[in-house]
Amino acid sequence: MSWSRGQAILRDGFRADCTLCPRLATFLAAVREGQPAYHAAPVPPFGDPAARLLVVGLAPGMHGANRTGRPFTGDYAGELLYSTLHAFGYGSRPVSEHAADGLRLTDCRITNAVKCLPPQNKPTTAEVNTCNTYLRAELAQLPAGAVIIALGLVAHRAVLRAEGERLSAFPFGHGREHGLQRERWLIDSYHCSRYNTNTRRLTPDMFHAVFRAATRRLGG
């Protein structure tokens, strides 16, 4: 099954008008005033509702998902992610330009630990914990045997918290594979940010290795 709607309404009750985090709500209001053409609201997950692979990022970027309304779309971080998804058969196109570009994901969904743009791309611990309610509901939809790829330490911890696991029992490390409850796997990756790729902390080969491991876990 494939899914192309950029504004998928999930059973988790995702709210596009969520204002549970006062700092983020105030910041987004200011962004909307200065950039009226931007999405500038909580960004919903994107992809196949029946996916077995869930990719979890940190938060929307100012001129990426916050502008387009689709995770990792319109900014540098999305270039490596979507080209990789396409290479492994999860994406219908190697480039994600805007929410209405026709891109479809198959057996894969993308979300963020924090659904709203944070100032300086740095959500507070309280904001990550508040948004964990949505992530917990998303994870509840995944079938047994599903694989979750966490892009960065914040996403890694958010997934463990949402799954009710002890953070200390699952240390973050690029390429590490963690067996979770309900026969699920969590695989860590450095975030595909411009900084990480420019400094070669994360190379395309390293990123592909993570998705190769995920595909193997899914029986592909």
Backbone as numpy.savetxt, mean C-alpha at the origin, in Angstrom:
# Nx Ny Nz CAx CAy CAz Cx Cy Cz
-9.92 -12.86 -11.43 -10.77 -11.66 -11.43 -9.89 -10.43 -11.43
-10.26 -9.45 -12.23 -9.50 -8.20 -12.25 -10.41 -7.05 -11.86
-9.80 -5.95 -11.47 -10.54 -4.81 -10.93 -9.86 -3.53 -11.38
-10.63 -2.59 -11.89 -10.02 -1.38 -12.44 -10.51 -0.10 -11.80
-11.54 -0.17 -10.95 -12.05 1.06 -10.37 -11.08 1.64 -9.36
-10.75 2.90 -9.53 -9.81 3.53 -8.62 -10.41 3.84 -7.28
-11.75 3.87 -7.20 -12.44 4.20 -5.96 -13.26 3.01 -5.48
-12.64 1.84 -5.41 -13.36 0.65 -5.01 -13.94 0.81 -3.61
-15.21 0.44 -3.44 -15.86 0.48 -2.14 -15.76 -0.92 -1.55
-14.99 -1.07 -0.51 -14.73 -2.37 0.07 -15.68 -2.66 1.22
-15.78 -3.92 1.57 -16.66 -4.31 2.66 -16.15 -3.81 4.01
-14.96 -3.28 4.04 -14.40 -2.81 5.31 -15.01 -1.48 5.75
-15.89 -0.87 4.93 -16.52 0.38 5.30 -15.58 1.56 5.20
-14.59 1.47 4.30 -13.67 2.59 4.10 -14.46 3.87 3.87
-14.06 4.91 4.56 -14.77 6.18 4.45 -13.89 7.23 3.80
-14.33 7.72 2.66 -13.57 8.75 1.94 -13.62 10.08 2.66
-14.54 10.22 3.63 -14.65 11.48 4.36 -14.12 11.35 5.79
-13.28 10.33 6.05 -12.76 10.11 7.39 -11.95 11.32 7.88
-12.22 11.74 9.10 -11.49 12.86 9.73 -11.08 12.49 11.16
-10.78 11.21 11.39 -10.45 10.76 12.73 -9.13 11.33 13.26
-8.25 11.74 12.35 -6.96 12.31 12.76 -7.00 13.82 12.52
-7.16 14.63 13.56 -7.33 16.08 13.39 -6.20 16.74 12.62
-4.94 16.35 12.89 -3.82 16.99 12.20 -3.88 16.71 10.70
-4.18 15.48 10.33 -4.25 15.12 8.92 -5.44 15.78 8.24
-6.57 15.83 8.93 -7.76 16.46 8.34 -7.52 17.94 8.10
-6.85 18.60 9.04 -6.55 20.03 8.88 -5.57 20.25 7.73
-4.58 19.39 7.65 -3.58 19.51 6.58 -4.22 19.30 5.20
-5.08 18.29 5.08 -5.74 18.02 3.80 -6.66 19.17 3.40
-7.30 19.80 4.37 -8.16 20.94 4.06 -7.34 22.08 3.45
-6.15 22.29 3.99 -5.27 23.33 3.45 -4.78 22.96 2.06
-4.49 21.67 1.85 -4.04 21.22 0.53 -5.16 21.41 -0.50
-6.38 21.08 -0.13 -7.51 21.25 -1.06 -7.70 22.70 -1.45
-7.46 23.58 -0.50 -7.59 25.01 -0.80 -6.51 25.47 -1.77
-5.30 24.97 -1.58 -4.21 25.39 -2.45 -4.14 24.63 -3.76
-4.68 23.39 -3.77 -4.66 22.55 -4.97 -6.06 21.98 -5.20
-6.99 22.79 -5.66 -8.38 22.34 -5.79 -8.57 21.18 -6.76
-7.63 20.94 -7.65 -7.76 19.83 -8.61 -7.25 18.51 -8.03
-6.62 18.54 -6.86 -6.08 17.34 -6.25 -7.19 16.52 -5.56
-6.96 15.23 -5.43 -7.87 14.36 -4.68 -7.96 14.84 -3.24
-6.82 15.02 -2.60 -6.71 15.63 -1.26 -7.75 15.11 -0.28
-7.83 13.80 -0.15 -8.76 13.14 0.76 -8.17 11.76 1.05
-8.76 11.02 1.99 -8.28 9.66 2.21 -8.25 8.87 0.90
-7.17 8.14 0.67 -7.01 7.39 -0.58 -7.39 5.93 -0.33
-8.38 5.43 -1.07 -8.83 4.05 -0.86 -7.86 3.04 -1.45
-7.94 1.79 -1.03 -7.16 0.73 -1.65 -7.52 0.62 -3.13
-6.60 0.04 -3.91 -6.84 -0.14 -5.33 -6.48 -1.55 -5.73
-7.34 -2.19 -6.51 -7.02 -3.50 -7.04 -8.15 -4.48 -6.95
-7.79 -5.74 -7.02 -8.72 -6.86 -7.05 -9.30 -7.10 -5.66
-10.62 -7.03 -5.48 -11.20 -7.26 -4.15 -10.97 -8.67 -3.63
-10.74 -9.62 -4.54 -10.53 -11.01 -4.13 -9.05 -11.38 -4.14
-8.19 -10.40 -4.10 -6.75 -10.63 -4.23 -6.20 -11.50 -3.11
-5.17 -12.28 -3.45 -4.41 -13.04 -2.45 -3.11 -12.33 -2.10
-2.75 -11.32 -2.90 -1.53 -10.54 -2.63 -1.92 -9.13 -2.28
-1.49 -8.67 -1.11 -1.75 -7.30 -0.68 -0.42 -6.59 -0.47
-0.24 -5.46 -1.15 0.96 -4.63 -0.99 0.60 -3.45 -0.11
1.34 -3.27 0.98 1.05 -2.21 1.94 2.18 -1.19 1.95
1.86 0.04 1.61 2.83 1.13 1.64 2.68 1.96 2.90
3.31 3.12 2.90 3.29 3.98 4.08 2.07 4.90 4.08
2.04 5.86 3.12 0.98 6.86 3.07 1.00 7.51 1.69
-0.07 8.19 1.29 -0.08 8.87 -0.01 1.00 9.95 -0.08
1.57 10.13 -1.27 2.53 11.21 -1.50 1.80 12.46 -1.95
2.37 13.61 -1.67 1.72 14.89 -1.98 1.29 14.99 -3.44
2.21 14.72 -4.35 1.89 14.88 -5.77 1.67 13.54 -6.47
1.54 12.48 -5.67 1.25 11.16 -6.19 -0.18 10.80 -5.89
-0.38 9.85 -4.97 -1.72 9.39 -4.64 -2.61 10.50 -4.11
-2.04 11.44 -3.38 -2.85 12.56 -2.88 -3.41 13.39 -4.03
-2.71 13.40 -5.15 -3.18 14.13 -6.33 -4.14 13.29 -7.17
-3.79 12.02 -7.37 -4.55 11.19 -8.30 -5.69 10.40 -7.67
-5.58 10.11 -6.37 -6.59 9.30 -5.72 -6.37 7.80 -5.83
-5.21 7.38 -6.34 -4.87 5.96 -6.44 -3.50 5.74 -5.81
-3.34 4.72 -4.97 -2.05 4.47 -4.32 -0.90 4.34 -5.32
0.20 5.01 -5.02 1.44 4.92 -5.80 1.26 5.35 -7.26
0.34 6.21 -7.54 0.10 6.66 -8.91 0.47 8.13 -9.06
1.30 8.41 -10.06 1.66 9.80 -10.34 2.93 10.27 -9.68
3.65 9.36 -8.99 4.91 9.79 -8.38 6.00 8.74 -8.65
7.21 9.06 -8.25 8.37 8.23 -8.57 8.26 6.84 -7.95
7.77 6.74 -6.73 7.72 5.44 -6.05 6.87 4.43 -6.82
5.85 4.92 -7.51 4.97 4.02 -8.24 5.60 3.44 -9.49
6.65 4.08 -10.01 7.25 3.60 -11.26 7.80 2.18 -11.10
8.57 1.96 -10.05 9.13 0.63 -9.83 8.05 -0.36 -9.42
7.11 0.08 -8.58 6.06 -0.83 -8.10 5.21 -1.34 -9.26
4.67 -0.44 -10.07 3.75 -0.88 -11.12 4.47 -1.62 -12.26
5.70 -1.24 -12.54 6.43 -2.00 -13.57 6.72 -3.41 -13.08
6.97 -3.55 -11.78 7.20 -4.88 -11.20 5.93 -5.71 -11.20
4.81 -5.10 -10.82 3.53 -5.82 -10.84 3.22 -6.32 -12.24
3.50 -5.48 -13.22 3.26 -5.89 -14.61 4.18 -7.05 -15.02
5.44 -6.97 -14.60 6.40 -8.01 -14.95 6.02 -9.37 -14.39
5.34 -9.38 -13.23 4.96 -10.63 -12.59 3.51 -11.02 -12.88
2.86 -10.29 -13.78 1.53 -10.67 -14.21 0.38 -10.17 -13.35
0.68 -9.27 -12.42 -0.39 -8.75 -11.56 -1.04 -7.48 -12.13
-0.34 -6.76 -12.99 -0.84 -5.52 -13.54 -0.99 -5.59 -15.04
-2.03 -4.95 -15.56 -2.27 -4.98 -17.01 -1.38 -4.02 -17.77
-0.78 -3.05 -17.08 0.11 -2.08 -17.72 1.31 -1.85 -16.81
2.46 -1.46 -17.36 3.65 -1.23 -16.54 3.70 0.16 -15.91
2.76 1.03 -16.30 2.77 2.41 -15.81 1.39 2.78 -15.30
1.34 3.44 -14.15 0.08 3.94 -13.59 0.12 5.47 -13.65
-0.70 6.06 -14.50 -0.64 7.50 -14.74 -1.69 8.27 -13.97
-2.93 7.77 -13.97 -4.02 8.44 -13.27 -5.12 7.41 -13.00
-6.08 7.75 -12.18 -7.07 6.79 -11.71 -8.00 6.29 -12.80
-8.03 6.96 -13.94 -8.93 6.55 -15.03 -8.14 6.05 -16.25
-6.93 5.55 -16.03 -6.09 5.15 -17.17 -6.35 3.73 -17.65
-7.29 3.03 -17.01 -7.63 1.68 -17.45 -6.78 0.57 -16.87
-5.83 0.91 -16.03 -4.98 -0.11 -15.41 -5.82 -1.06 -14.57
-5.55 -2.35 -14.69 -6.24 -3.37 -13.90 -5.20 -4.19 -13.13
-5.55 -4.55 -11.93 -4.72 -5.46 -11.15 -5.46 -6.78 -11.00
-4.73 -7.88 -11.13 -5.31 -9.21 -11.00 -4.65 -9.94 -9.85
-5.46 -10.41 -8.90 -4.99 -11.15 -7.72 -4.05 -10.30 -6.86
-4.19 -8.99 -6.95 -3.33 -8.08 -6.18 -4.12 -6.83 -5.80
-3.86 -6.33 -4.62 -4.45 -5.06 -4.18 -3.36 -4.25 -3.50
-3.46 -2.94 -3.61 -2.48 -2.04 -3.00 -3.19 -1.12 -2.01
-2.58 -0.91 -0.87 -3.14 -0.01 0.13 -2.00 0.67 0.86
-2.34 1.51 1.84 -1.33 2.18 2.66 -1.66 2.02 4.14
-0.62 2.03 4.97 -0.84 1.96 6.41 -1.61 3.16 6.90
-1.38 4.31 6.27 -2.10 5.56 6.58 -2.74 6.04 5.29
-4.04 6.27 5.31 -4.77 6.57 4.07 -4.72 8.04 3.68
-4.28 8.92 4.58 -4.24 10.36 4.29 -2.80 10.87 4.18
-2.63 11.88 3.36 -1.32 12.52 3.22 -0.89 13.15 4.55
0.28 12.77 5.09 0.77 13.40 6.32 1.76 14.52 5.98
1.84 15.54 6.80 2.84 16.59 6.59 4.24 15.99 6.54
5.04 16.40 5.56 6.42 15.94 5.38 6.51 14.41 5.24
5.41 13.80 4.81 5.37 12.34 4.61 5.67 11.56 5.89
5.37 12.15 7.04 5.69 11.50 8.31 4.45 11.46 9.21
3.70 10.36 9.18 2.56 10.23 10.11 3.06 9.99 11.52
2.29 10.40 12.49 2.63 10.14 13.88 2.24 8.70 14.23
2.77 8.21 15.34 2.40 6.87 15.78 0.91 6.78 16.04
0.34 7.82 16.62 -1.09 7.83 16.90 -1.91 7.75 15.61
-1.45 8.42 14.56 -2.17 8.39 13.28 -2.09 7.01 12.63
-0.91 6.39 12.71 -0.77 5.03 12.18 -1.69 4.08 12.93
-1.77 4.22 14.25 -2.61 3.35 15.06 -4.09 3.58 14.79
-4.47 4.84 14.59 -5.88 5.13 14.30 -6.30 4.52 12.97
-5.46 4.65 11.95 -5.77 4.12 10.63 -5.65 2.60 10.58
-5.08 2.01 11.63 -4.94 0.56 11.66 -6.29 -0.15 11.66
-7.34 0.56 12.06 -8.68 -0.01 12.02 -9.05 -0.42 10.60
-8.73 0.45 9.64 -9.03 0.16 8.24 -8.16 -0.99 7.72
-6.90 -0.98 8.08 -6.00 -2.04 7.63 -6.42 -3.39 8.20
-6.85 -3.38 9.45 -7.30 -4.63 10.08 -8.50 -5.21 9.32
-9.41 -4.34 8.91 -10.58 -4.80 8.15 -10.18 -5.32 6.78
-9.18 -4.68 6.16 -8.70 -5.14 4.86 -8.07 -6.53 4.98
-7.26 -6.71 6.01 -6.59 -7.99 6.20 -7.59 -9.10 6.50
-8.69 -8.74 7.15 -9.71 -9.74 7.48 -10.34 -10.33 6.23
-10.29 -9.61 5.11 -10.87 -10.09 3.87 -9.96 -11.07 3.13
-8.68 -11.08 3.47 -7.74 -11.93 2.73 -8.00 -13.40 3.03
-7.85 -14.25 2.03 -8.05 -15.68 2.24 -6.85 -16.31 2.94
-7.05 -17.51 3.43 -5.93 -18.27 3.98 -4.90 -18.49 2.89
-3.63 -18.39 3.26 -2.57 -18.56 2.28 -2.19 -17.28 1.57
-2.81 -16.17 1.93 -2.51 -14.89 1.30 -1.10 -14.42 1.67
-0.57 -13.53 0.85 0.75 -12.96 1.08 0.62 -11.45 1.16
1.28 -10.87 2.16 1.29 -9.42 2.36 2.72 -8.93 2.19
2.92 -7.98 1.32 4.23 -7.36 1.15 4.21 -6.01 1.84
5.08 -5.81 2.81 5.16 -4.55 3.54 6.32 -3.73 2.99
6.01 -2.53 2.51 7.04 -1.65 1.96 7.53 -0.71 3.07
8.55 -1.13 3.77 9.13 -0.30 4.82 8.72 -0.73 6.22
9.43 -0.18 7.20 9.24 -0.57 8.59 7.87 -0.17 9.13
7.38 1.02 8.79 6.07 1.45 9.30 4.97 0.52 8.82
5.00 0.18 7.54 4.01 -0.75 7.00 4.14 -2.12 7.65
5.37 -2.58 7.83 5.63 -3.86 8.49 4.98 -3.91 9.87
5.22 -2.89 10.66 4.65 -2.86 12.01 3.14 -2.71 11.99
2.63 -1.95 11.04 1.18 -1.76 10.94 0.48 -3.08 10.63
1.08 -3.87 9.75 0.50 -5.17 9.41 0.50 -6.09 10.63
1.61 -6.15 11.35 1.69 -7.00 12.52 0.69 -6.58 13.59
0.54 -5.26 13.77 -0.41 -4.77 14.75 -1.84 -5.14 14.34
-2.14 -4.99 13.06 -3.47 -5.32 12.56 -3.77 -6.81 12.67
-2.72 -7.61 12.56 -2.88 -9.07 12.65 -2.86 -9.57 14.09
-2.59 -8.67 15.04 -2.55 -9.07 16.43 -1.29 -9.82 16.81
-0.21 -9.60 16.06 1.06 -10.27 16.34 1.97 -9.38 17.20
2.91 -10.01 17.90 3.89 -9.26 18.68 4.96 -8.71 17.74
5.19 -7.40 17.80 6.15 -6.77 16.90 7.56 -7.33 17.12
7.91 -7.60 18.37 9.27 -8.06 18.67 9.56 -9.45 18.11
8.52 -10.20 17.81 8.72 -11.56 17.32 9.02 -11.61 15.82
8.83 -10.47 15.14 9.00 -10.44 13.69 9.83 -9.22 13.29
11.16 -9.28 13.44 12.00 -8.14 13.09 11.97 -7.86 11.59
11.97 -6.58 11.24 11.96 -6.18 9.83 13.31 -6.43 9.19
13.26 -6.87 7.94 14.49 -7.03 7.17 14.13 -7.26 5.72
14.78 -6.56 4.83 14.44 -6.71 3.42 14.55 -8.16 2.97
13.47 -8.67 2.38 13.45 -10.04 1.90 13.06 -11.08 2.94
12.88 -10.66 4.18 12.49 -11.63 5.20 11.05 -12.08 4.99
10.80 -13.36 5.25 9.48 -13.94 5.12 9.01 -14.42 6.49
7.85 -13.94 6.91 7.33 -14.23 8.24 6.01 -15.00 8.13
5.93 -16.15 8.76 4.69 -16.90 8.80 3.75 -16.33 9.86
2.54 -15.95 9.45 1.56 -15.35 10.36 0.41 -16.32 10.61
-0.57 -15.84 11.34 -1.75 -16.64 11.60 -2.52 -16.88 10.30
-3.42 -17.81 10.33 -4.31 -18.13 9.20 -3.52 -18.47 7.93
-2.36 -19.09 8.14 -1.54 -19.56 7.02 -1.15 -18.44 6.07
-0.93 -17.25 6.60 -0.53 -16.11 5.77 0.96 -15.85 5.91
1.49 -15.12 4.92 2.90 -14.76 4.94 3.05 -13.25 4.81
3.97 -12.72 5.59 4.36 -11.32 5.49 5.79 -11.29 4.95
5.99 -10.57 3.85 7.33 -10.44 3.26 7.72 -8.97 3.28
8.89 -8.69 3.81 9.37 -7.31 3.95 10.15 -6.85 2.72
10.01 -5.55 2.44 10.83 -4.93 1.40 11.14 -3.51 1.83
12.31 -3.03 1.45 12.54 -1.60 1.57 11.52 -0.88 0.70
11.13 0.30 1.13 10.15 1.08 0.37 10.77 1.49 -0.97
9.93 1.49 -2.00 10.41 1.84 -3.35 10.42 3.36 -3.56
10.91 4.08 -2.60 10.99 5.54 -2.67 12.13 5.99 -3.58
12.07 7.23 -4.00 13.14 7.78 -4.83 14.48 7.71 -4.09
14.47 8.04 -2.80 15.71 8.02 -2.03 16.32 6.62 -2.02
15.51 5.61 -1.73 16.03 4.25 -1.62 16.56 3.73 -2.96
15.87 4.06 -4.04 16.32 3.57 -5.35 17.51 4.37 -5.86
17.54 5.68 -5.61 18.68 6.50 -6.05 19.96 6.14 -5.33
19.84 5.78 -4.04 21.02 5.42 -3.26 21.38 3.94 -3.42
20.58 3.22 -4.19 20.79 1.79 -4.45 20.59 0.93 -3.21
19.96 1.52 -2.20 19.58 0.68 -1.07 18.58 -0.38 -1.54
17.75 0.02 -2.52 16.83 -0.91 -3.14 17.04 -0.87 -4.65
17.39 -1.99 -5.23 17.56 -2.09 -6.68 16.37 -2.83 -7.28
16.15 -2.69 -8.58 15.07 -3.45 -9.21 15.20 -4.95 -8.98
16.42 -5.48 -9.02 16.61 -6.91 -8.79 16.19 -7.31 -7.37
16.52 -6.46 -6.40 16.12 -6.74 -5.02 14.60 -6.71 -4.87
13.97 -5.76 -5.54 12.52 -5.63 -5.47 11.85 -6.81 -6.17
12.38 -7.19 -7.30 11.84 -8.34 -8.02 11.96 -9.62 -7.20
13.03 -9.74 -6.44 13.21 -10.93 -5.60 12.10 -11.07 -4.57
11.63 -9.94 -4.05 10.53 -9.95 -3.08 9.26 -10.46 -3.74
8.96 -9.97 -4.94 7.74 -10.40 -5.63 7.87 -11.83 -6.15
9.09 -12.24 -6.44 9.29 -13.63 -6.83 8.98 -14.55 -5.65
9.41 -14.14 -4.47 9.12 -14.93 -3.27 7.62 -14.97 -2.98
6.96 -13.82 -3.15 5.52 -13.75 -2.92 4.77 -14.66 -3.89
5.17 -14.60 -5.16 4.52 -15.43 -6.16 4.74 -16.91 -5.89
5.91 -17.24 -5.41 6.19 -18.62 -5.05 5.30 -19.07 -3.90
5.13 -18.20 -2.91 4.27 -18.54 -1.77 2.82 -18.73 -2.20
2.41 -18.05 -3.26 1.05 -18.16 -3.77 0.89 -19.34 -4.72
1.97 -20.05 -4.93 1.91 -21.24 -5.77 2.12 -20.96 -7.22
2.66 -19.76 -7.54 2.87 -19.40 -8.93 4.25 -19.78 -9.42
